[in-house]
């Protein structure tokens, strides 16, 4: 029985800011929102598929997200890493690495931090996508 990662949930400090960032900067549309006792939630997913990102703001918690050491980065596949990088920088994202073509792999990558400090690896593949990863270059979105 094959398994896939369906959804990953991240804590955020401001649900509205995070919804705006993921929808309007990263270009991953909001699919749904809900509120359960003590938590505001929103789910984003690209029309082409791939894993969903769930954002959760705990109403009783204040202050920055404790990143700990369990998670390193979130990959965001794109057909134009330079344009997405520039959009993220214009939004105010901190830059960890400008777009760089890697010699070891057929990709160009850039690293930025989202509004809560999560590291995002923006990645553009030059020789097709890995098996099972939707190809943003084949997008039917206009």
N, CA and C of each residue as an Amber inpcrd file, in Angstrom:
protein
   426
   0.8480000  -1.1710000   0.0000000   0.0000000   0.0000000   0.0000000
   0.8990000   1.2420000   0.0000000   0.8730000   2.0530000  -1.0710000
   1.7430000   3.2310000  -1.1200000   1.2440000   4.3370000  -0.1900000
   2.1760000   5.0680000   0.3660000   1.8730000   6.1920000   1.2450000
   2.3790000   7.4910000   0.6150000   1.7240000   8.5810000   0.9150000
   2.2000000   9.9090000   0.5160000   2.0280000  10.8440000   1.7110000
   2.7760000  11.9300000   1.7180000   2.5620000  12.9670000   2.7250000
   1.4050000  13.8240000   2.2240000   0.3190000  13.8500000   2.9560000
  -0.8580000  14.5850000   2.5220000  -0.8790000  16.0300000   2.9750000
  -0.4340000  16.2600000   4.2140000  -0.5290000  17.6070000   4.7620000
   0.4880000  17.7600000   5.8850000   1.0630000  18.9370000   5.9770000
   1.9940000  19.2670000   7.0510000   1.4720000  20.5320000   7.7080000
   1.4500000  20.5560000   9.0390000   0.9190000  21.6970000   9.7750000
   2.0500000  22.4640000  10.4530000   2.0080000  23.7980000  10.3280000
   3.0000000  24.6830000  10.9320000   2.3040000  25.6740000  11.8520000
   2.9030000  25.9200000  13.0000000   2.4130000  26.9830000  13.8780000
   2.8170000  28.3250000  13.2960000   1.9100000  29.2900000  13.3740000
   2.1920000  30.6570000  12.9270000   1.7370000  31.6260000  14.0120000
   2.2760000  32.8360000  13.9830000   1.9050000  33.8260000  14.9950000
   0.7780000  34.7530000  14.5530000   0.5310000  34.8390000  13.2410000
  -0.4980000  35.7330000  12.7080000  -1.1050000  35.0550000  11.4800000
  -2.2610000  34.4310000  11.6530000  -2.8610000  33.6210000  10.5830000
  -3.1350000  34.4550000   9.3350000  -3.5990000  35.6920000   9.5000000
  -3.9190000  36.5180000   8.3300000  -2.6580000  36.8500000   7.5340000
  -1.5870000  37.2080000   8.2280000  -0.3170000  37.5100000   7.5540000
   0.2030000  36.2670000   6.8350000   0.0970000  35.1100000   7.4790000
   0.5930000  33.8760000   6.8690000  -0.2440000  33.4600000   5.6660000
  -1.5600000  33.6220000   5.7490000  -2.4210000  33.3340000   4.5950000
  -2.0280000  34.2310000   3.4270000  -1.8490000  35.5120000   3.6970000
  -1.4470000  36.4550000   2.6540000  -0.1130000  36.0450000   2.0360000
   0.8530000  35.6940000   2.8670000   2.1760000  35.3040000   2.3770000
   2.0940000  34.0700000   1.4800000   1.4580000  33.0050000   1.9570000
   1.4260000  31.7650000   1.1750000   0.5960000  31.9150000  -0.0990000
  -0.4860000  32.6820000  -0.0480000  -1.3270000  32.8540000  -1.2400000
  -0.7300000  33.8520000  -2.2240000  -0.2960000  34.9950000  -1.7420000
   0.0800000  36.0840000  -2.6440000   1.5630000  36.1970000  -2.9420000
   2.4100000  35.6450000  -2.1090000   3.8450000  35.6620000  -2.3820000
   4.2830000  34.3150000  -2.9480000   3.9730000  33.2360000  -2.2500000
   4.3640000  31.9040000  -2.7250000   3.4440000  31.3890000  -3.8330000
   2.2580000  31.9830000  -3.9900000   1.3530000  31.5900000  -5.0710000
   0.6500000  30.2640000  -4.8430000   0.4650000  29.8900000  -3.5820000
  -0.2220000  28.6360000  -3.2490000  -1.5730000  29.0180000  -2.6440000
  -2.6590000  28.8030000  -3.3890000  -3.9710000  29.3110000  -2.9800000
  -4.4940000  28.7300000  -1.6650000  -5.2610000  29.5620000  -0.9750000
  -5.9800000  29.1370000   0.2200000  -7.1070000  28.2070000  -0.2190000
  -7.1920000  27.0340000   0.3960000  -8.2400000  26.0680000   0.0660000
  -9.3790000  26.0890000   1.0760000  -9.0210000  26.2690000   2.3590000
 -10.0590000  26.2610000   3.3890000  -9.5300000  26.9010000   4.6650000
 -10.4510000  27.3080000   5.5120000 -10.1000000  27.8010000   6.8400000
 -11.1490000  27.3030000   7.8160000 -10.7130000  27.1790000   9.0530000
 -11.6290000  26.7440000  10.0970000 -11.1270000  27.2600000  11.4320000
 -11.9960000  27.1950000  12.4000000 -11.5980000  27.5280000  13.7660000
 -12.0700000  26.4060000  14.6650000 -11.1530000  25.8730000  15.4410000
 -11.5000000  24.9020000  16.4670000 -11.2000000  25.5820000  17.7940000
 -11.6800000  25.0690000  18.9060000 -11.4380000  25.7670000  20.1680000
  -9.9490000  26.0900000  20.3820000  -9.6630000  27.3920000  20.4410000
  -8.3180000  27.8540000  20.7250000  -7.3680000  27.9400000  19.5550000
  -7.8070000  27.5460000  18.3430000  -6.8880000  27.5080000  17.1980000
  -7.5880000  27.9930000  15.9280000  -6.9310000  28.9030000  15.2020000
  -7.3630000  29.2960000  13.8600000  -6.5280000  28.4950000  12.8730000
  -7.1620000  27.9180000  11.8540000  -6.4380000  27.0860000  10.8940000
  -6.7640000  27.4930000   9.4650000  -5.7830000  27.3090000   8.5890000
  -5.9610000  27.5550000   7.1560000  -5.1580000  26.5080000   6.4010000
  -5.6920000  26.0580000   5.2660000  -5.0130000  25.0530000   4.4460000
  -4.7950000  25.6300000   3.0520000  -3.5620000  25.4930000   2.5540000
  -3.1760000  25.9380000   1.2120000  -2.7280000  24.7290000   0.4040000
  -3.0640000  24.7300000  -0.8980000  -2.5760000  23.6940000  -1.8050000
  -2.5980000  24.2250000  -3.2310000  -1.5580000  23.8820000  -3.9790000
  -1.5010000  24.2560000  -5.3890000  -2.5420000  23.4620000  -6.1710000
  -3.1590000  24.0610000  -7.1940000  -4.1260000  23.3390000  -8.0160000
  -3.5210000  22.0990000  -8.6730000  -2.1980000  22.1290000  -8.9010000
  -1.5210000  20.9980000  -9.5460000  -1.3480000  19.8130000  -8.6080000
  -1.6320000  20.0030000  -7.3360000  -1.4910000  18.9160000  -6.3690000
  -0.3030000  19.1340000  -5.4590000   0.2380000  18.0390000  -4.9680000
   1.3140000  18.1150000  -3.9910000   0.7330000  18.1640000  -2.5920000
   1.5920000  18.1600000  -1.6120000   1.1540000  18.1870000  -0.2200000
   0.4870000  19.5150000   0.1190000  -0.4510000  19.4440000   1.0510000
  -1.0970000  20.6530000   1.5530000  -0.2700000  21.2210000   2.7040000
  -0.3350000  22.5320000   2.8820000   0.2780000  23.1990000   4.0240000
  -0.8530000  23.7120000   4.8940000  -0.8620000  23.2950000   6.1440000
  -1.8440000  23.7780000   7.1040000  -1.1450000  24.7580000   8.0400000
  -1.7530000  25.9070000   8.2400000  -1.2390000  26.9250000   9.1470000
  -2.1240000  26.9310000  10.3830000  -1.5220000  26.9970000  11.5570000
  -2.2960000  26.9790000  12.7980000  -1.8130000  28.0810000  13.7330000
  -2.7310000  28.9530000  14.1290000  -2.4190000  29.9910000  15.1090000
  -3.1320000  29.6430000  16.4070000  -2.3520000  29.3510000  17.4420000
  -2.8920000  29.0720000  18.7660000  -3.2300000  30.4060000  19.4220000
  -4.4860000  30.6000000  19.7870000  -4.9430000  31.8920000  20.2860000
  -4.4060000  32.2280000  21.6760000  -4.0580000  31.2430000  22.4630000
  -3.5750000  31.4930000  23.8210000  -2.0620000  31.6600000  23.8940000
  -1.3520000  31.4270000  22.7910000   0.1050000  31.5400000  22.7980000
   0.5210000  32.8820000  22.2310000   1.5480000  33.4640000  22.8490000
   2.0820000  34.7270000  22.3450000   3.5770000  34.5870000  22.1530000
   4.1300000  35.4990000  21.3720000   5.5710000  35.4860000  21.1530000
   5.9490000  34.7040000  19.9120000   7.2400000  34.6760000  19.6180000
   7.7040000  34.0030000  18.3990000   7.5660000  32.4830000  18.4910000
   7.5920000  31.8500000  17.3370000   7.5510000  30.3930000  17.2580000
   8.8960000  29.8560000  17.7410000   8.8610000  28.8340000  18.5790000
  10.0930000  28.1670000  19.0080000  10.4570000  27.1560000  17.9270000
  11.4840000  27.4690000  17.1360000  11.8630000  26.6230000  16.0060000
  12.5160000  25.3150000  16.4400000  13.1670000  25.3000000  17.5780000
  13.8180000  24.0720000  18.0110000  14.8050000  23.5840000  16.9630000
  15.0110000  22.2920000  16.9130000  15.9470000  21.7180000  15.9410000
  15.3200000  20.6050000  15.1190000  14.0110000  20.4370000  15.2000000
  13.3920000  19.2930000  14.5250000  13.1820000  19.4940000  13.0290000
  12.9720000  20.7190000  12.5840000  12.7140000  20.9410000  11.1690000
  13.7560000  21.8860000  10.5950000  14.2300000  21.5700000   9.3830000
  15.2540000  22.3980000   8.7700000  14.6450000  23.3910000   7.7880000
  13.8910000  22.8850000   6.7820000  13.4160000  23.7750000   5.7260000
  12.1860000  23.2050000   5.0430000  11.4870000  24.0890000   4.3300000
  10.3210000  23.7330000   3.5300000  10.6970000  23.9830000   2.0780000
  10.5340000  22.9800000   1.2300000  10.8290000  23.1340000  -0.1970000
   9.6160000  23.7240000  -0.9070000   9.8500000  24.7270000  -1.7420000
   8.7960000  25.3070000  -2.5770000   9.2700000  25.2130000  -4.0210000
   8.6600000  24.2990000  -4.7980000   9.0240000  24.1320000  -6.2040000
   8.4290000  25.2730000  -7.0190000   9.2100000  25.7550000  -7.9850000
   8.7650000  26.8670000  -8.8170000   9.3400000  26.7270000 -10.2200000
   8.7050000  27.3490000 -11.1800000   9.2350000  27.3620000 -12.5450000
  10.1280000  28.5780000 -12.7760000  10.1890000  29.5110000 -11.8050000
  11.0120000  30.7150000 -11.9520000  11.5150000  31.1510000 -10.5780000
  12.6370000  30.5820000 -10.1580000  13.1610000  30.8530000  -8.8190000
  13.5280000  32.3230000  -8.6420000  14.0560000  32.9590000  -9.6670000
  14.4530000  34.3670000  -9.5520000  13.2410000  35.2520000  -9.2800000
  12.1630000  35.0420000 -10.0230000  10.9570000  35.8600000  -9.8370000
  10.3400000  35.6300000  -8.4570000  10.2670000  34.3730000  -8.0150000
   9.6860000  34.0800000  -6.7040000  10.5650000  34.6530000  -5.5920000
  11.8770000  34.5440000  -5.7460000  12.8160000  35.1110000  -4.7810000
  12.6010000  36.6260000  -4.6690000  12.5210000  37.3120000  -5.7960000
  12.3290000  38.7660000  -5.7890000  11.0060000  39.1500000  -5.1270000
   9.9650000  38.3580000  -5.3650000   8.6680000  38.6210000  -4.7540000
   8.7510000  38.4560000  -3.2300000   9.4550000  37.4190000  -2.7820000
   9.6160000  37.1790000  -1.3430000  10.4190000  38.2990000  -0.6850000
  11.4740000  38.7350000  -1.3380000  12.3030000  39.8270000  -0.8020000
  11.4880000  41.1170000  -0.7290000  10.6990000  41.3970000  -1.7700000
   9.8570000  42.5930000  -1.7710000   8.8370000  42.5520000  -0.6330000
   8.3950000  41.3450000  -0.2730000   7.4530000  41.1740000   0.8350000
   8.1200000  41.4500000   2.1790000   9.4470000  41.3270000   2.2140000
  10.1860000  41.5650000   3.4520000  10.8540000  40.3340000   4.0300000
  10.8780000  39.2460000   3.2800000  11.5230000  38.0220000   3.7640000
  13.0260000  38.2280000   3.9280000  13.5720000  37.6820000   5.0030000
  15.0230000  37.6930000   5.1950000  15.6480000  36.7270000   4.1930000
  16.8050000  37.0940000   3.6610000  17.4970000  36.2790000   2.6580000
  18.6130000  35.4910000   3.3280000  18.6110000  34.1780000   3.1130000
  19.7250000  33.3360000   3.5570000  20.6740000  33.0440000   2.4010000
  20.1300000  32.9450000   1.1690000  20.9750000  32.7110000  -0.0050000
  20.2330000  33.1780000  -1.2500000  20.8950000  33.9760000  -2.0630000
  20.3040000  34.4240000  -3.3230000  20.2650000  33.2570000  -4.3070000
  19.4550000  33.3640000  -5.3920000  19.3780000  32.2680000  -6.3570000
  20.7630000  31.8530000  -6.8590000  21.0040000  30.5550000  -6.7680000
  22.3010000  29.9850000  -7.1360000  22.0710000  28.6690000  -7.8590000
  22.6940000  28.5260000  -9.0180000  22.6220000  27.2450000  -9.7320000
  23.6280000  26.3000000  -9.0870000  23.1710000  25.1150000  -8.7060000
  24.0320000  24.1520000  -8.0290000  24.6850000  23.2250000  -9.0400000
  25.9740000  23.0050000  -8.9000000  26.7090000  22.1320000  -9.8130000
  26.3520000  20.6650000  -9.6160000  26.0880000  20.2830000  -8.3840000
  25.8650000  18.8720000  -8.0680000  24.4990000  18.3650000  -8.5430000
  23.5030000  19.2290000  -8.5790000  22.1520000  18.8520000  -8.9900000
  21.6800000  19.8040000 -10.0880000  20.7350000  19.3700000 -10.9280000
  20.2450000  20.2410000 -12.0040000  19.1740000  21.2140000 -11.5060000
  19.5480000  22.0560000 -10.5310000  18.5880000  22.9740000  -9.9270000
  19.2200000  24.3400000  -9.6880000  18.3500000  25.3380000  -9.5750000
  18.7220000  26.6370000  -9.0280000  17.8970000  26.7950000  -7.7600000
  18.5550000  27.1980000  -6.6720000  17.8690000  27.3320000  -5.3920000
  18.1380000  28.7030000  -4.7830000  17.2320000  29.1110000  -3.9210000
  17.4020000  30.3060000  -3.0970000  16.7880000  29.9860000  -1.7430000
  17.2890000  30.6380000  -0.7090000  16.7570000  30.4370000   0.6350000
  16.2840000  31.7660000   1.2060000  15.0310000  31.7750000   1.6920000
  14.4730000  32.9330000   2.3820000  13.7760000  32.4330000   3.6430000
  13.4590000  33.3640000   4.5300000  12.6860000  33.0140000   5.7260000
  11.3070000  33.6330000   5.6110000  10.2770000  32.8400000   5.9210000
   8.9120000  33.3480000   5.8810000   8.6850000  34.2740000   7.0820000
   7.4970000  34.8870000   7.1990000   7.2720000  35.8530000   8.2780000
   7.4670000  35.2960000   9.6920000   7.3580000  33.9810000   9.8760000
   7.5760000  33.3890000  11.1940000   8.9790000  32.8270000  11.3650000
   9.8240000  32.9770000  10.3490000  11.2030000  32.5180000  10.4610000
  11.4710000  31.1310000   9.9140000  10.4580000  30.4700000   9.3280000
  10.6960000  29.1690000   8.7070000  11.5740000  29.3580000   7.4760000
  12.5590000  28.4970000   7.3090000  13.4290000  28.5600000   6.1350000
  12.7120000  27.9200000   4.9550000  12.6240000  28.6610000   3.8510000
  12.0250000  28.1490000   2.6190000  13.1270000  27.9920000   1.5880000
  13.2240000  26.7980000   1.0050000  14.1430000  26.5910000  -0.1160000
  13.3160000  26.6860000  -1.3870000  13.5120000  27.7610000  -2.1200000
  12.8410000  27.9480000  -3.4050000  13.6800000  27.1880000  -4.4190000
  13.0600000  26.2910000  -5.1730000  13.8380000  25.3900000  -6.0190000
  13.2330000  25.2790000  -7.4120000  14.0770000  25.4890000  -8.4150000
  13.6980000  25.3550000  -9.8250000  14.5280000  24.2250000 -10.4220000
  13.8470000  23.1830000 -10.9000000  14.5240000  22.0490000 -11.5380000
  14.7490000  22.3670000 -13.0090000  15.9220000  21.9910000 -13.5340000
  16.2430000  22.2710000 -14.9300000  16.0830000  21.0640000 -15.8400000
  15.9700000  19.8760000 -15.2710000  15.8940000  18.6550000 -16.0840000
  14.7250000  17.7840000 -15.6630000  13.5740000  18.3740000 -15.4400000
  12.4080000  17.6010000 -15.0440000  12.3250000  17.4440000 -13.5410000
  11.1520000  17.1220000 -13.0810000  10.8940000  17.0130000 -11.6520000
  11.1750000  15.5990000 -11.1630000  11.5020000  15.4560000  -9.8660000
  11.6290000  14.1170000  -9.2970000  10.2890000  13.3860000  -9.3970000
  10.3290000  12.0740000  -9.4170000   9.1170000  11.2610000  -9.5060000
   8.1630000  11.6420000  -8.3770000   6.8960000  11.8740000  -8.7400000
   5.8720000  12.1670000  -7.7530000   5.7360000  13.6290000  -7.3680000
   6.5740000  14.5070000  -7.9170000   6.5020000  15.9330000  -7.5870000
   5.8280000  16.6610000  -8.7440000   4.6910000  17.3470000  -8.5060000
   4.0360000  18.0800000  -9.5880000   4.9850000  19.1100000 -10.2010000
   4.9280000  19.2480000 -11.5130000   5.8230000  20.1450000 -12.2410000
   5.1680000  21.5050000 -12.4280000   5.6800000  22.5790000 -11.7640000
   5.0670000  23.8940000 -11.9370000   5.1740000  24.4200000 -13.3580000
   6.1440000  23.9250000 -14.1450000   6.2810000  24.3730000 -15.5350000
   5.1540000  23.8310000 -16.4050000   4.4990000  22.7650000 -15.9340000
   3.3930000  22.1690000 -16.6780000   2.0490000  22.6970000 -16.1830000
   2.0700000  23.7430000 -15.3710000   0.8670000  24.2880000 -14.7630000
  -0.1380000  24.7300000 -15.8180000  -1.3950000  24.5050000 -15.5020000
  -2.4760000  24.9830000 -16.3690000  -3.0120000  26.3120000 -15.8670000
  -2.4370000  26.8250000 -14.7500000  -2.8880000  28.1230000 -14.2280000
  -2.4570000  29.2170000 -15.1800000  -3.2790000  30.2330000 -15.3160000
  -2.9030000  31.3700000 -16.1630000  -2.4140000  32.5120000 -15.3370000
